[in-house]
């Protein structure tokens, strides 16, 4: 590390994009506004699927005094999930409250600076800046004053290339999984929503195909409601069984492991469909292994696993009803879950769908396993490369 030099974020930043202070007039569609929830420690790029706020062209061009997000900007929350960071790969979107962007000068490599800020040691620095309050928050001058140790530009590029190649592969696998899921979900919609199989529209009677019947979700699947183990048994060290409490662990298709328990009570089996049963009701994940589920989670179990997954995903309106009927927080109990009204097809059609969709879902799981392995490798290399412990 003889050629590494200590500096500050302020000294290597050409511009701070900071449009905080007042909220622009919001419309239902138009130019995107990124918020804190789009910045995740698990993804390199901001998640534009989380965008829910937009502005019109006039506001886009006139309101944002410090400009818009550009390629190679580093995006940082100042409230909430401080310590998270994203890297913009395109000129896209604007930022307003609780989010800033740093535009790094040409003497340094922005992607390296992003990985440096993503490292555990730098995240700890940011968390230590928390000024307290209802939510964690950090003042921008305090953030910019943070010391950062950097090698020469060429070495920055070499280190960033190693880490970026892993993230590139991870993002390709994620994109492939999104495409595969859309294919399987499209088949399900065609067969079980539009009632068209092999290009032929099924004959309906009172909205139900001939040979099908109206029934309850419990007629098709086993429903397991979670039960939380004692709080004393929770740990983050990996002792015991993976434990999912509720919606907080859900992400993409498979949940993120945060806790373990040495006293598991209610289990979900591998590939059971996990459903949040409390605030909000109806968010869905899939168990990637046997796990303990807490009272915020229910599991849908079937030998026809792909059918169970996409059938459960199709029940959004039914779950929304329970969310709306909650007194303070939406919730659904086991009776409500079992008694959701559904149209039940003949088992032969279910098996045919399973034969078509199961290989797709297995590929999604295989890709997920690769993503986990690549992520672990990246996260192992990151602090070692950023400290100079290992060289490229």
C-alpha angles and dihedrals in degrees: 000000000000092000095046115108131202117232138143134258089246092058094052096042121094095186140006113212101210118159097161123131106073136025120246120230107275128218133184097254139006131077113015125246115201118214135191094272089066091063112084133173087218097060132052096213128051114264106244091184086075093062112118101156129073140174132208125252095263094054091042091057099040113025104056099078096184097046136244139295114288133187112286095021115140112226119210131180115228094190130039113001095033112175093043117111138185135195120222114226094184146030096264139131139358134254131219128156124028096357133089135178129218121212107203121218123249093254089073136046111248095208091055091049089051091054090045090054090046093056117107093243094054092044087055089053090055094046089053088060092064107133092199130237135122090319130023109267141172132203115237095230089054090050094049091049092061115122117237129187114220136180124216117297096258093052089047089057093048094050093045090050092059094049094039093054089059092048090048090056092046091052092048090053091048091050090049090051091051090052093047092049091051090052094051093042089049091055090049092049092049094050104034105026105030090030093224117139124179088354094303122116110228118236110253132211114192088343094307124105117244110268092022124100142205113247144135131286089244089062090065106031143031111244120208119189118208125247120197120232121226115294091236090066095059118106141158094213098087096255113149128345129346108264126202114193099183148291094341090076096049118107133154106326101324128046125247118245112238104146143031130198132208091201107051115183113172119032138205117201126226110288094013110144110250117212128186107235098184132054104356105027119206107026108143138214135155125239108242091195140000108299146164115255124206129214093278091065137065126188129219112207130193141145085235094067101171092046090050091051098050093038089055091047089054092060097077094123092050092050092045089058091059090046090054094045096055116114099221101345126019116250142162126209128207095267091051090048094048093047099052105132114244140164109245119210126206112279091243091063091047090052091049090053091048090053090053099041104035096074089050092052092046089054089050090053092047090052090048090053090052090049090053092050094047091046091052090049092049092047091049093050096042101075092038093053093042093052094045090243089131129026129220 
